Amino acid sequence: MSRILLSVNLGRAAAAAKTDAPGGLTGIDKRPTEGPVAVRAPGPKGIGGSGLDGDAIGDLRHHGGDDQAVYAYAREDLDQWAAELDRPLTNGVFGENLTTSGLDVNDVRVGERWRIGDTLLLEATTPRIPCATFADWLGERGWVKRFAAEAMPGSYFRVLRPGVVQAGDRIEVTHRPEHEVSVAFVFRALLGEPELRPRIAAAGSALPADLYAKARVWADKGAPEPRDD
């Protein structure tokens, strides 16, 4: 199966009913755009926003920055959610910058590298953690818990080499680490399976610095004792 970029999705800042962002703005309403889009490292979290030119992020404290420069989600997973929710889901509706085809984005390992188009090189960092803004945007009751239970979070990427991308570009996996730590593994460890946390450290410095520091502490302490309930 071909690994391709189905769409590049950009969002404009708009008012949100539920958000912690100063000014109450969000850029979660991302829609496919025609033509090439430049992608680069945006700068540190809290200062840098999206890695895609023309893409808005409302809450810089929790979103954007170098380790969350680009968010990718698979069309296959959108289709699964569309069937479960019994509603159409367009590319970009989950707030993803890149909608892909032919890749299991949840099985992407932290530190895995993708080349998209001629020059762009990305490196996977962390899963997407659901928030109140996401739930409010979709309008689905109990959405945060439901999204967490399915463990199909999609992946954030940092930009190792800037480039220009557009719909139809091929995606090439240029490096896949040997460790077991996929973005779905990290997601499960953070949201419901704490016994997995000591193993996150195997991903090393490919993790964002704050998460790597926590992972090293968890690794030193070992896995928690199982609960007898």
Secondary structure as GFF3:
##gff-version 3
##sequence-region A 1 229
A	DSSP	beta_strand	4	11	.	.	.	ID=ss1
A	DSSP	beta_strand	14	15	.	.	.	ID=ss2
A	DSSP	three_ten_helix	22	24	.	.	.	ID=ss3
A	DSSP	beta_strand	25	26	.	.	.	ID=ss4
A	DSSP	beta_strand	30	32	.	.	.	ID=ss5
A	DSSP	beta_strand	37	39	.	.	.	ID=ss6
A	DSSP	three_ten_helix	66	68	.	.	.	ID=ss7
A	DSSP	beta_strand	70	74	.	.	.	ID=ss8
A	DSSP	alpha_helix	75	85	.	.	.	ID=ss9
A	DSSP	beta_strand	98	101	.	.	.	ID=ss10
A	DSSP	three_ten_helix	105	107	.	.	.	ID=ss11
A	DSSP	beta_strand	113	116	.	.	.	ID=ss12
A	DSSP	beta_strand	120	127	.	.	.	ID=ss13
A	DSSP	alpha_helix	132	138	.	.	.	ID=ss14
A	DSSP	alpha_helix	143	150	.	.	.	ID=ss15
A	DSSP	beta_strand	155	161	.	.	.	ID=ss16
A	DSSP	beta_strand	163	165	.	.	.	ID=ss17
A	DSSP	beta_strand	171	175	.	.	.	ID=ss18
A	DSSP	alpha_helix	183	190	.	.	.	ID=ss19
A	DSSP	three_ten_helix	194	196	.	.	.	ID=ss20
A	DSSP	alpha_helix	197	200	.	.	.	ID=ss21
A	DSSP	three_ten_helix	201	206	.	.	.	ID=ss22
A	DSSP	alpha_helix	209	221	.	.	.	ID=ss23
###
